[in-house]
Amino acid sequence: MIYFTTKAYNAEHTLRRAVESILCQTNGDFCYHLCDNGSTDGTGEIIREYAKLDKRIVPFFNKRNMEWTPESRAAVPEMMFHLGPEDWFSVLDADDDFTPDFLEEMQRFVGEYDLDFAACRSNHIQEPAGVSHNEVTLTEDIIVEGDDFGIQFPNYFRYMGAKWAKLQKGTLFQRFSQAELDRCLATWNLSHRHDTATELYYLRFSHRAGVRAKMLHNYHLYSVSHSTQNLASKERDNEKMPEIYREFLRSKVGYVSEKNENYIQELLERSQRRTKQLIIQNGEE
């Protein structure tokens, strides 16, 4: 079974677009866990409406943002640990959407290359203008296994750091424990870069991973978002990430090459520049 999940908090203006993009998939064999994460707007009513219309939707409701009930914890943030070995898992944010052929294309991709971790390209759309701006062009699929996780790190890394735009197999999450992951997250103590660190942790246990060159996911960027707020904590996260990258490479291939060390420094400098720009734009300096 394919399991989609969306956590929605005060997303009444974007949630319909996200939900419709899943319900309109060309492959319609899936289960969709849709969670109202303590919203104070009309998000909950939208979820109830869709749940009545489509039996593939399993609704969950939290009273407060991120304060999980036992049922919703097992089904939404930790559902990957309850998957069977042949199940698949995919996340969609409440303000993004998939192309109609996302699932069909990704299932074909993972089947062709026997992948347990697959990502696709995202179309970055600046809102409210709706203008696409994509800095990277990928003309061929990327497949990595064994030493390729080190050799191709600069090529695949940029596509692996978000929870969305992925299809991940149940066997991947059976290779480690939730308690082990929780210990790592507590040690890292991240705010803005939590997703990147988590996905790299998952990737440690992947036998073969890939990036589909086709754009199958639309990532909508807004001027007011978590990534543009609390910039002091974002600066702290920037400083922590290089060691997390090194830790991933050491665990996966046993070493950090000079090429990858240089790339890690480039990533740090790029993150620092972007955060500095946001600080100036927000008038925090």
Protein Blocks (a to p, Z undefined) as FASTA:
>chain_A
ZZdddddehillmmmmmmmmmmmpfblcdcdddddehiablmlmmmmmmmmmpmkbccdd
dfbghiacfklmmmmmmmmmmccfkbccddddfkbccdfklmmmmmmmmmmnopabdcdd
ddddddfklpacdfbdcfbdcddehjllmmmmmmmmmmmmpfghiacdfklmmmbcfklm
mmmmmmnopaklmmmmmmmmmmmmpfbdcddfbdcbdcdddfbdfklgokllmmmmmmmm
mmmmmmmmmmmnopacfklmmmmmmmmmmmmmmmmmmmmmnopZZ
